[in-house]
Amino acid sequence: MSKVHVQVLRMVGVAIATPILTLSIAEAKLENSHKALVDQAWQIVQEEYVDRTFNQQDWQEVRQDYLSRSYTSKQDAYVAVSKMVRKLQDPYTRFLTPDGIKDLVDNVSGGFIGVGVTVSLDPLTREWQVLETVADSPAAVAGIQPQDIVVSINGTPTSEINPRQASEYIIGAVGSKVTVQIRRGKEFSRHQLVREKIDVNPLVYEVQETPKGKVGYIRMPVFTTQSAKAMKTALTDLEKRNVKGYVLDLRQNPGGVFDASIDIARMWMGKDRLISSVDEKGKKQNFIAYGPVLTNKPLVILVDEKSASASEVLAAALQDHKRAQLVGTPTFGKGVVQVLKSLEDGSGLVVTVAKYYTPNGKNINQLGIKPNVFVKSEDGKPFKPEPGQVLPPQSDSQYARGLKVLTRKLK
């Protein structure tokens, strides 16, 4: 992280005569440390944020405003930083507590300790709704499903818990227990779940038999630091099994580690430009494929409206160079890059630092990538594999069309 300049108030010539005066100085120093944390966060945005208009905000004035306030606790400073960065109206630039940073690092590392459930706050009902459960996790085994409502955790109503602090209630030591109350429709149920190490499987693969020969199917639910290694293993194994082409399933993949998408793109392409990024100073960086490729066989990529960020980097690079055809629906449209910057107390900021452009120079932010072949899912719902299931069924219209597009290219 670049050097951050923090203003420190100097106290000169103060005679400490009584305990009361000593306490006042301690309190002043404590408040100054909280204020310094706020200023450090401001400095990071000032130096790194990609939009130099700061969402049409006078960023110097914002600093003066927040440094003129009094902060009596670290929590006060945390709230102030959160509110300050919200002025940017950038959903990807956000403040993280020390625990929030740990959760983020655990997730991109491919695993975390918990019960295997992801929740979000319903904007209309203000209820905690289950987005997904990890296959074979304690939550999945207990029968908790997407769309279920989490009513309480260990007896505490979720209405009394800030969703940003959900992990503090769900995550704990391996083997420890957590009790969740679930509502599905009008039915209530209670589950005591045992926390365990959850592996966010970066990749699964299998061979699909077709009339024209074997096809390698690869599904990536997320990009983690383990994804490139897993892809290399999958491609090496599938090549040994003499597949004639590939279907890469990036549906419902929200992205993750940017570098993983670049490393994986290099496995499919020869020497060429994959993607470009432009930072807050207008400096352009090109990411290049330099080979050797692991396979030159035909490739189809499945995408949908939840394919985002690193998924779009990979899909756009291979589509623009006509290395792959995309099948499905337009992608999410996240054409910006974030980095994690630590603050002095272990908390931090995730900051948008650059925009990226496809090899053809397109900025897909808020636009997404259009597939070569547009296909909606049959029932409007995304494919959700059962525990242990790898290959989608033939009733999966997007997968079926992807296979059809691919087999036309097979010899």
Sequence and secondary structure as in RCSB ss.txt:
>XXXX:A:sequence
MSKVHVQVLRMVGVAIATPILTLSIAEAKLENSHKALVDQAWQIVQEEYVDRTFNQQDWQEVRQDYLSRSYTSKQ
DAYVAVSKMVRKLQDPYTRFLTPDGIKDLVDNVSGGFIGVGVTVSLDPLTREWQVLETVADSPAAVAGIQPQDIV
VSINGTPTSEINPRQASEYIIGAVGSKVTVQIRRGKEFSRHQLVREKIDVNPLVYEVQETPKGKVGYIRMPVFTT
QSAKAMKTALTDLEKRNVKGYVLDLRQNPGGVFDASIDIARMWMGKDRLISSVDEKGKKQNFIAYGPVLTNKPLV
ILVDEKSASASEVLAAALQDHKRAQLVGTPTFGKGVVQVLKSLEDGSGLVVTVAKYYTPNGKNINQLGIKPNVFV
KSEDGKPFKPEPGQVLPPQSDSQYARGLKVLTRKLK
>XXXX:A:secstr
            S    SHHHHHHHHHHHHHHHHHHHHHHHHHHHHHH S TTTTT  HHHHHHHHHTS   SHH
HHHHHHHHHHHTT  TT EEE HHHHHHHHHHHTTEEEE SEEEEE TTT  EEEEEE TTSHHHHTT  TT EE
EEETTEEGGGS GGGHHHHH  STT EEEEEEEETTEEEEEEEE EEEE    EEEEEEETTEEEEEEE S B T
THHHHHHHHHHHHHHTT SEEEEE TT   B HHHHHHHHHHH  SEEEEEEEETT  EEEEEE    S  S EE
EEE TT  THHHHHHHHHHHTTS EEEES      EEEEEEE TTS EEEEEEEEEE TT    TTT    SEE 
  TTSS     TT  S  TT HHHHHHHHHHHTT  
